[in-house]
Amino acid sequence: MSAKATQADGAVSVGRRKFLTASGALAIAGCATRPLGTYETAEVPAPTWRVGDRWTYQLTDFYTRLDVGTVTREVISVGPNGYRITTLTAEGRLLDDAVYTAAGIQVAGNLSEDSQTVAGTLAPPFERYAFPLTSGKEWRQYITRTDPDGFRNPVWTNTRVEGWETIQAGGRTVRAILIRRDLNLGPKDPFHGDLYRWEVEWYAPELRGTARLQMDEWYFERRTDYTRGTLPGARYSYELVSFAVA
């Protein structure tokens, strides 16, 4: 990567790091303020997920453009208490075991690709999707994530629904509504400061799920000069390569 590209990427990352200070809450700005997609008044209702719904994604490093492998998300149980969706690598390694009380309302699971924040229960539930989705809809939350060992982390989220785009996904043309999220996931680990995450998702109603996702994470060193103490974390692009809707 050239020096100019590195400097440009660094400038973009710094532009994303605008957060409210006193409360530690996440700022609205995210990576940019420019609206994404084309504004439409159409509403997207909550999907009805079924056992066997499955989406496989190609992961690419967001900056190096190197292939990272594939992951598959699959609905493995549906019942009166909600849904369970797992995410596995091509080799069968479990990355996430998410529980939803309703479509879009997540009460357990992984909020990060970082290995030290892979699991936890969420209270109140994380509104990953506040259905019905429509351009301009926005919501914020303060959540407590409790890890399996009982350690509690604060989580701040800001989610905004953007416009629509027509894209290629899974070998077909689909209409997708864009969703922008900014998250402060609390301390990365006992030795580092807060872990931040930015993502843009292309949600395709006809696929009942994500057609594309771009995400970027970074965290603070434990030092007083936060402006120079940021370190890069996971940064991936997810592209749908195949799907099976039951």
C-alpha positions as CSV (number, residue, x, y, z in Angstrom):
1,M,0.0,0.0,0.0
2,S,1.4,3.5,-0.9
3,A,2.2,6.1,1.7
4,K,-0.6,8.3,0.3
5,A,-3.1,5.5,0.6
6,T,-2.0,4.9,4.2
7,Q,-2.4,8.5,5.0
8,A,-5.8,8.7,3.4
9,D,-7.0,5.6,5.3
10,G,-5.7,7.1,8.5
11,A,-7.6,10.4,7.8
12,V,-10.8,8.5,7.2
13,S,-10.4,6.5,10.4
14,V,-9.8,9.7,12.4
15,G,-12.9,11.2,10.8
16,R,-14.9,8.3,12.2
17,R,-13.8,8.8,15.7
18,K,-16.2,11.5,16.9
19,F,-17.8,10.5,20.1
20,L,-19.6,12.3,22.9
21,T,-17.2,12.7,25.9
22,A,-18.7,13.1,29.4
23,S,-21.1,10.2,29.2
24,G,-18.9,8.1,27.0
25,A,-21.8,7.7,24.6
26,L,-21.3,7.2,20.9
27,A,-21.6,10.1,18.6
28,I,-23.9,10.3,15.7
29,A,-21.4,11.1,13.0
30,G,-19.8,7.8,12.3
31,C,-17.6,7.6,9.2
32,A,-19.4,10.3,7.4
33,T,-22.5,12.5,7.3
34,R,-23.2,12.1,3.6
35,P,-26.5,10.2,3.1
36,L,-26.1,6.8,1.5
37,G,-28.3,5.5,-1.3
38,T,-31.6,7.0,-2.6
39,Y,-34.2,8.2,-0.2
40,E,-37.6,6.4,-0.6
41,T,-40.7,6.3,1.6
42,A,-41.1,2.5,1.3
43,E,-41.2,0.5,4.6
44,V,-39.5,-2.8,5.2
45,P,-41.5,-5.1,7.5
46,A,-39.9,-7.7,9.8
47,P,-38.9,-10.9,8.1
48,T,-40.2,-14.3,9.2
49,W,-37.0,-16.4,9.5
50,R,-37.3,-20.1,9.1
51,V,-35.1,-23.0,10.1
52,G,-32.7,-23.6,7.2
53,D,-32.5,-20.0,6.0
54,R,-28.8,-19.7,5.2
55,W,-26.4,-17.0,3.9
56,T,-22.8,-17.6,3.0
57,Y,-20.4,-14.6,2.7
58,Q,-17.0,-14.0,1.3
59,L,-14.8,-12.1,3.7
60,T,-12.2,-9.6,2.4
61,D,-9.9,-7.4,4.4
62,F,-11.4,-4.0,4.0
63,Y,-8.0,-2.3,3.3
64,T,-5.6,-4.9,1.9
65,R,-8.4,-6.5,-0.3
66,L,-7.0,-9.9,0.6
67,D,-9.5,-12.8,0.8
68,V,-10.1,-14.0,4.4
69,G,-12.4,-17.0,3.7
70,T,-16.1,-17.6,3.9
71,V,-18.6,-17.7,6.8
72,T,-22.1,-19.1,6.8
73,R,-25.0,-17.8,8.9
74,E,-27.9,-20.2,9.4
75,V,-31.2,-20.1,11.3
76,I,-31.0,-23.3,13.4
77,S,-34.0,-23.0,15.6
78,V,-37.4,-21.1,15.7
79,G,-39.8,-21.2,18.6
80,P,-42.1,-19.1,20.7
81,N,-39.1,-17.5,22.4
82,G,-37.5,-16.4,19.2
83,Y,-34.7,-17.4,16.9
84,R,-31.2,-18.8,17.1
85,I,-28.7,-18.0,14.4
86,T,-25.2,-19.4,14.2
87,T,-22.2,-18.2,12.2
88,L,-19.5,-20.7,11.2
89,T,-16.3,-20.6,9.2
90,A,-15.9,-22.9,6.2
91,E,-13.9,-25.2,8.5
92,G,-16.8,-25.4,11.0
93,R,-15.4,-23.1,13.7
94,L,-18.2,-21.3,15.6
95,L,-17.9,-17.5,15.4
96,D,-21.3,-16.5,16.8
97,D,-24.3,-18.1,18.5
98,A,-26.9,-15.3,18.4
99,V,-30.4,-15.3,20.0
100,Y,-33.2,-13.1,19.0
101,T,-36.6,-12.8,20.8
102,A,-38.0,-11.4,17.5
103,A,-36.6,-10.5,14.1
104,G,-34.0,-7.8,14.7
105,I,-34.2,-7.9,18.6
106,Q,-30.9,-9.5,19.8
107,V,-30.5,-10.7,23.4
108,A,-27.3,-12.7,23.1
109,G,-24.4,-13.2,20.7
110,N,-21.3,-11.6,19.2
111,L,-21.1,-7.8,18.5
112,S,-17.5,-7.9,17.2
113,E,-15.0,-10.0,15.3
114,D,-12.5,-9.4,18.1
115,S,-11.8,-12.7,19.8
116,Q,-12.1,-11.2,23.3
117,T,-15.6,-9.9,22.8
118,V,-17.3,-12.8,21.0
119,A,-20.1,-13.6,23.4
120,G,-22.5,-12.1,25.9
121,T,-26.1,-11.5,26.9
122,L,-27.5,-8.1,26.1
123,A,-29.9,-6.1,28.4
124,P,-31.9,-4.4,27.2
125,P,-32.0,-6.2,23.9
126,F,-30.0,-4.7,21.0
127,E,-32.3,-3.4,18.3
128,R,-30.1,-4.5,15.4
129,Y,-33.2,-3.8,13.2
130,A,-36.0,-1.6,14.5
131,F,-38.7,-2.9,12.0
132,P,-40.3,-1.5,10.0
133,L,-37.2,0.0,8.4
134,T,-37.6,3.2,6.4
135,S,-35.2,5.9,5.1
136,G,-34.3,8.4,7.8
137,K,-35.3,6.2,10.8
138,E,-32.7,6.4,13.6
139,W,-32.4,5.0,17.1
140,R,-29.8,5.0,19.9
141,Q,-29.3,2.7,22.9
142,Y,-27.3,2.1,26.0
143,I,-26.9,-1.7,26.6
144,T,-25.1,-3.8,29.2
145,R,-23.3,-6.8,27.7
146,T,-22.6,-9.6,30.3
147,D,-19.9,-12.0,29.3
148,P,-20.0,-15.7,30.2
149,D,-17.7,-15.1,33.1
150,G,-20.1,-12.5,34.5
151,F,-18.0,-9.4,33.6
152,R,-20.3,-6.5,32.5
153,N,-19.5,-4.1,29.8
154,P,-21.3,-0.9,28.7
155,V,-22.3,-0.7,25.1
156,W,-23.5,2.5,23.2
157,T,-25.1,2.2,19.8
158,N,-26.4,4.6,17.2
159,T,-28.2,3.2,14.1
160,R,-29.6,5.1,11.1
161,V,-31.5,3.8,8.1
162,E,-30.2,5.4,4.9
163,G,-31.4,5.1,1.3
164,W,-31.8,2.3,-1.2
165,E,-29.5,0.8,-3.8
166,T,-29.7,-1.9,-6.5
167,I,-26.8,-4.3,-6.1
168,Q,-25.6,-7.8,-7.2
169,A,-25.6,-10.3,-4.4
170,G,-25.6,-14.1,-4.5
171,G,-25.7,-14.2,-8.2
172,R,-28.8,-12.1,-8.6
173,T,-29.9,-8.4,-8.6
174,V,-31.5,-7.3,-5.4
175,R,-32.8,-4.1,-3.9
176,A,-31.2,-3.2,-0.6
177,I,-31.8,-0.6,2.1
178,L,-28.6,0.7,3.7
179,I,-28.2,0.8,7.5
180,R,-25.3,2.6,9.2
181,R,-24.3,1.7,12.7
182,D,-21.8,3.2,15.2
183,L,-21.0,1.2,18.3
184,N,-18.9,1.7,21.4
185,L,-18.4,-1.9,22.8
186,G,-16.8,-1.0,26.0
187,P,-13.3,-2.1,27.1
188,K,-11.6,-4.3,24.5
189,D,-9.8,-6.2,27.3
190,P,-8.2,-5.5,30.7
191,F,-5.1,-4.0,29.0
192,H,-6.8,-1.7,26.4
193,G,-9.4,1.0,26.3
194,D,-12.8,1.0,24.5
195,L,-13.4,-0.9,21.3
196,Y,-15.3,1.0,18.6
197,R,-17.0,-0.3,15.6
198,W,-18.4,1.3,12.4
199,E,-20.5,-0.6,9.9
200,V,-22.7,-0.1,6.8
201,E,-25.1,-2.9,5.9
202,W,-27.0,-3.5,2.7
203,Y,-30.2,-5.3,3.9
204,A,-32.1,-7.1,1.2
205,P,-35.8,-7.7,2.1
206,E,-36.2,-10.5,-0.5
207,L,-33.3,-12.4,1.0
208,R,-34.5,-11.8,4.6
209,G,-31.0,-10.8,5.5
210,T,-27.7,-9.0,4.7
211,A,-26.6,-8.8,1.1
212,R,-23.4,-6.9,2.0
213,L,-21.6,-5.5,5.0
214,Q,-18.6,-3.3,5.5
215,M,-17.1,-2.9,9.0
216,D,-14.1,-1.3,10.7
217,E,-13.0,-1.6,14.3
218,W,-10.4,0.3,16.3
219,Y,-9.5,0.7,20.0
220,F,-7.6,2.9,22.4
221,E,-4.4,2.2,24.2
222,R,-4.7,2.9,27.9
223,R,-3.0,6.3,27.8
224,T,-4.0,9.8,28.4
225,D,-3.4,11.1,24.9
226,Y,-6.3,9.3,23.1
227,T,-5.8,11.2,19.9
228,R,-2.5,9.3,19.3
229,G,-3.4,6.1,21.1
230,T,-5.7,4.4,18.6
231,L,-4.9,1.0,17.2
232,P,-6.6,-0.8,14.3
233,G,-8.8,-3.9,14.9
234,A,-10.9,-6.1,12.6
235,R,-11.9,-4.6,9.3
236,Y,-13.8,-6.7,6.8
237,S,-16.1,-6.6,3.9
238,Y,-18.8,-9.3,3.7
239,E,-20.2,-10.1,0.3
240,L,-23.1,-12.6,-0.2
241,V,-22.0,-15.4,-2.4
242,S,-24.9,-17.9,-1.9
243,F,-28.1,-18.2,0.0
244,A,-30.9,-20.7,0.7
245,V,-34.2,-19.3,1.9
246,A,-36.4,-22.0,3.4
